[in-house]
Amino acid sequence: MRLQILWTSSRNLTAASASKAPFSTTPQRPAKQLSHQLTNPIRPSITWRMPPTAFSSLPFSRCHASTSSTTPSNEPAAEVLTWNRFFDLRRKRRYISLAASAVSALAAVIGLGPVIASQDIDSWGAQISGLDPMIVLGISTFAVAAGGWLCGPSFGNAGFQMWAARKGWAKAIVDKEKNFYRRIKTNRADPSASSPQNPIPDYYGEKIGSVKDYRRWLKDQRAFNRKKNKDLI
């Protein structure tokens, strides 16, 4: 009886172990898949990523210098002051001075005319000079206008210099003007040989308004010198 009980208990234990085998935690893999994994092992992929602070750590001045060196400069080149342009500017300055003289003369008459009339200058001038008061008033008005006319070129030249400075031509105009007057002084004829019947043509070069006029002026000076030498012979 005791042997029968031990035999039945051993059978129950083997049956229980057989029933627990399908619920094992280790999964069963096919032999073909295991052999493929053993022959071709999985290689780990190696990737490299730049840290996000790599570009932010660069100085801004270096980045700006690299971009500015590659981009072309858009600054306009300074305009060269040629001789023809210089003569055009001289003519323009002369016209501005004339306009400023006319405006200043008119302003002087309008501003000082009532003052002259209110001070009875015409009566005092008539008593002193013995002229008619209207003539004295006209002479006084003309004197005021002449004073305004003479003051006009100062305002005109000042305005022209401001305009030339804005254009960047102030220094170039001064240099050209010095060079021009040096050429005039060097190439003009000797004034000792001039006479009322044979004057030097355009001694100061005031009529020169272009390069063509300057060449004509040089020809006139040479012609005067040849004529002077011919008269001496």
MODELLER restraints for C-alpha pairs under 7 A, 6 or more apart:
rsr = mdl.restraints
at = mdl.atoms
rsr.add(forms.Gaussian(group=physical.xy_distance, feature=features.Distance(at['CA:81:A'], at['CA:172:A']), mean=6.86, stdev=0.5))
rsr.add(forms.Gaussian(group=physical.xy_distance, feature=features.Distance(at['CA:83:A'], at['CA:211:A']), mean=6.82, stdev=0.5))
rsr.add(forms.Gaussian(group=physical.xy_distance, feature=features.Distance(at['CA:84:A'], at['CA:210:A']), mean=5.53, stdev=0.5))
rsr.add(forms.Gaussian(group=physical.xy_distance, feature=features.Distance(at['CA:84:A'], at['CA:211:A']), mean=6.26, stdev=0.5))
rsr.add(forms.Gaussian(group=physical.xy_distance, feature=features.Distance(at['CA:86:A'], at['CA:173:A']), mean=6.87, stdev=0.5))
rsr.add(forms.Gaussian(group=physical.xy_distance, feature=features.Distance(at['CA:87:A'], at['CA:209:A']), mean=5.36, stdev=0.5))
rsr.add(forms.Gaussian(group=physical.xy_distance, feature=features.Distance(at['CA:87:A'], at['CA:210:A']), mean=5.66, stdev=0.5))
rsr.add(forms.Gaussian(group=physical.xy_distance, feature=features.Distance(at['CA:93:A'], at['CA:157:A']), mean=6.97, stdev=0.5))
rsr.add(forms.Gaussian(group=physical.xy_distance, feature=features.Distance(at['CA:93:A'], at['CA:160:A']), mean=6.39, stdev=0.5))
rsr.add(forms.Gaussian(group=physical.xy_distance, feature=features.Distance(at['CA:96:A'], at['CA:156:A']), mean=5.56, stdev=0.5))
rsr.add(forms.Gaussian(group=physical.xy_distance, feature=features.Distance(at['CA:97:A'], at['CA:152:A']), mean=6.46, stdev=0.5))
rsr.add(forms.Gaussian(group=physical.xy_distance, feature=features.Distance(at['CA:97:A'], at['CA:153:A']), mean=4.59, stdev=0.5))
rsr.add(forms.Gaussian(group=physical.xy_distance, feature=features.Distance(at['CA:97:A'], at['CA:156:A']), mean=4.50, stdev=0.5))
rsr.add(forms.Gaussian(group=physical.xy_distance, feature=features.Distance(at['CA:97:A'], at['CA:157:A']), mean=6.41, stdev=0.5))
rsr.add(forms.Gaussian(group=physical.xy_distance, feature=features.Distance(at['CA:100:A'], at['CA:152:A']), mean=4.78, stdev=0.5))
rsr.add(forms.Gaussian(group=physical.xy_distance, feature=features.Distance(at['CA:100:A'], at['CA:153:A']), mean=6.26, stdev=0.5))
rsr.add(forms.Gaussian(group=physical.xy_distance, feature=features.Distance(at['CA:100:A'], at['CA:155:A']), mean=6.52, stdev=0.5))
rsr.add(forms.Gaussian(group=physical.xy_distance, feature=features.Distance(at['CA:100:A'], at['CA:156:A']), mean=5.25, stdev=0.5))
rsr.add(forms.Gaussian(group=physical.xy_distance, feature=features.Distance(at['CA:101:A'], at['CA:148:A']), mean=6.79, stdev=0.5))
rsr.add(forms.Gaussian(group=physical.xy_distance, feature=features.Distance(at['CA:101:A'], at['CA:149:A']), mean=4.42, stdev=0.5))
rsr.add(forms.Gaussian(group=physical.xy_distance, feature=features.Distance(at['CA:101:A'], at['CA:150:A']), mean=6.64, stdev=0.5))
rsr.add(forms.Gaussian(group=physical.xy_distance, feature=features.Distance(at['CA:101:A'], at['CA:151:A']), mean=6.73, stdev=0.5))
rsr.add(forms.Gaussian(group=physical.xy_distance, feature=features.Distance(at['CA:101:A'], at['CA:152:A']), mean=3.65, stdev=0.5))
rsr.add(forms.Gaussian(group=physical.xy_distance, feature=features.Distance(at['CA:101:A'], at['CA:153:A']), mean=5.92, stdev=0.5))
rsr.add(forms.Gaussian(group=physical.xy_distance, feature=features.Distance(at['CA:102:A'], at['CA:149:A']), mean=6.19, stdev=0.5))
rsr.add(forms.Gaussian(group=physical.xy_distance, feature=features.Distance(at['CA:104:A'], at['CA:148:A']), mean=4.94, stdev=0.5))
rsr.add(forms.Gaussian(group=physical.xy_distance, feature=features.Distance(at['CA:104:A'], at['CA:149:A']), mean=5.96, stdev=0.5))
rsr.add(forms.Gaussian(group=physical.xy_distance, feature=features.Distance(at['CA:104:A'], at['CA:151:A']), mean=6.98, stdev=0.5))
rsr.add(forms.Gaussian(group=physical.xy_distance, feature=features.Distance(at['CA:104:A'], at['CA:152:A']), mean=5.43, stdev=0.5))
rsr.add(forms.Gaussian(group=physical.xy_distance, feature=features.Distance(at['CA:105:A'], at['CA:145:A']), mean=4.56, stdev=0.5))
rsr.add(forms.Gaussian(group=physical.xy_distance, feature=features.Distance(at['CA:105:A'], at['CA:146:A']), mean=6.61, stdev=0.5))
rsr.add(forms.Gaussian(group=physical.xy_distance, feature=features.Distance(at['CA:105:A'], at['CA:148:A']), mean=4.04, stdev=0.5))
rsr.add(forms.Gaussian(group=physical.xy_distance, feature=features.Distance(at['CA:105:A'], at['CA:149:A']), mean=4.67, stdev=0.5))
rsr.add(forms.Gaussian(group=physical.xy_distance, feature=features.Distance(at['CA:106:A'], at['CA:145:A']), mean=6.71, stdev=0.5))
rsr.add(forms.Gaussian(group=physical.xy_distance, feature=features.Distance(at['CA:108:A'], at['CA:144:A']), mean=6.23, stdev=0.5))
rsr.add(forms.Gaussian(group=physical.xy_distance, feature=features.Distance(at['CA:108:A'], at['CA:145:A']), mean=6.00, stdev=0.5))
rsr.add(forms.Gaussian(group=physical.xy_distance, feature=features.Distance(at['CA:108:A'], at['CA:148:A']), mean=5.48, stdev=0.5))
rsr.add(forms.Gaussian(group=physical.xy_distance, feature=features.Distance(at['CA:109:A'], at['CA:141:A']), mean=6.50, stdev=0.5))
rsr.add(forms.Gaussian(group=physical.xy_distance, feature=features.Distance(at['CA:109:A'], at['CA:144:A']), mean=6.15, stdev=0.5))
rsr.add(forms.Gaussian(group=physical.xy_distance, feature=features.Distance(at['CA:109:A'], at['CA:145:A']), mean=5.66, stdev=0.5))
rsr.add(forms.Gaussian(group=physical.xy_distance, feature=features.Distance(at['CA:113:A'], at['CA:141:A']), mean=6.62, stdev=0.5))
rsr.add(forms.Gaussian(group=physical.xy_distance, feature=features.Distance(at['CA:122:A'], at['CA:133:A']), mean=4.76, stdev=0.5))
rsr.add(forms.Gaussian(group=physical.xy_distance, feature=features.Distance(at['CA:122:A'], at['CA:134:A']), mean=6.83, stdev=0.5))
rsr.add(forms.Gaussian(group=physical.xy_distance, feature=features.Distance(at['CA:122:A'], at['CA:136:A']), mean=5.13, stdev=0.5))
rsr.add(forms.Gaussian(group=physical.xy_distance, feature=features.Distance(at['CA:122:A'], at['CA:137:A']), mean=5.05, stdev=0.5))
rsr.add(forms.Gaussian(group=physical.xy_distance, feature=features.Distance(at['CA:123:A'], at['CA:133:A']), mean=5.67, stdev=0.5))
rsr.add(forms.Gaussian(group=physical.xy_distance, feature=features.Distance(at['CA:125:A'], at['CA:136:A']), mean=6.01, stdev=0.5))
rsr.add(forms.Gaussian(group=physical.xy_distance, feature=features.Distance(at['CA:126:A'], at['CA:132:A']), mean=5.70, stdev=0.5))
rsr.add(forms.Gaussian(group=physical.xy_distance, feature=features.Distance(at['CA:126:A'], at['CA:133:A']), mean=5.21, stdev=0.5))
rsr.add(forms.Gaussian(group=physical.xy_distance, feature=features.Distance(at['CA:126:A'], at['CA:136:A']), mean=6.48, stdev=0.5))
rsr.add(forms.Gaussian(group=physical.xy_distance, feature=features.Distance(at['CA:161:A'], at['CA:170:A']), mean=6.64, stdev=0.5))
rsr.add(forms.Gaussian(group=physical.xy_distance, feature=features.Distance(at['CA:164:A'], at['CA:170:A']), mean=5.14, stdev=0.5))
rsr.add(forms.Gaussian(group=physical.xy_distance, feature=features.Distance(at['CA:184:A'], at['CA:205:A']), mean=6.69, stdev=0.5))
rsr.add(forms.Gaussian(group=physical.xy_distance, feature=features.Distance(at['CA:188:A'], at['CA:203:A']), mean=6.69, stdev=0.5))
rsr.add(forms.Gaussian(group=physical.xy_distance, feature=features.Distance(at['CA:188:A'], at['CA:221:A']), mean=5.84, stdev=0.5))
rsr.add(forms.Gaussian(group=physical.xy_distance, feature=features.Distance(at['CA:189:A'], at['CA:200:A']), mean=6.99, stdev=0.5))
rsr.add(forms.Gaussian(group=physical.xy_distance, feature=features.Distance(at['CA:189:A'], at['CA:221:A']), mean=5.59, stdev=0.5))
rsr.add(forms.Gaussian(group=physical.xy_distance, feature=features.Distance(at['CA:189:A'], at['CA:225:A']), mean=6.34, stdev=0.5))
rsr.add(forms.Gaussian(group=physical.xy_distance, feature=features.Distance(at['CA:191:A'], at['CA:200:A']), mean=6.89, stdev=0.5))
rsr.add(forms.Gaussian(group=physical.xy_distance, feature=features.Distance(at['CA:193:A'], at['CA:228:A']), mean=6.76, stdev=0.5))
rsr.add(forms.Gaussian(group=physical.xy_distance, feature=features.Distance(at['CA:194:A'], at['CA:200:A']), mean=5.95, stdev=0.5))
rsr.add(forms.Gaussian(group=physical.xy_distance, feature=features.Distance(at['CA:201:A'], at['CA:220:A']), mean=6.68, stdev=0.5))
rsr.add(forms.Gaussian(group=physical.xy_distance, feature=features.Distance(at['CA:208:A'], at['CA:214:A']), mean=5.64, stdev=0.5))
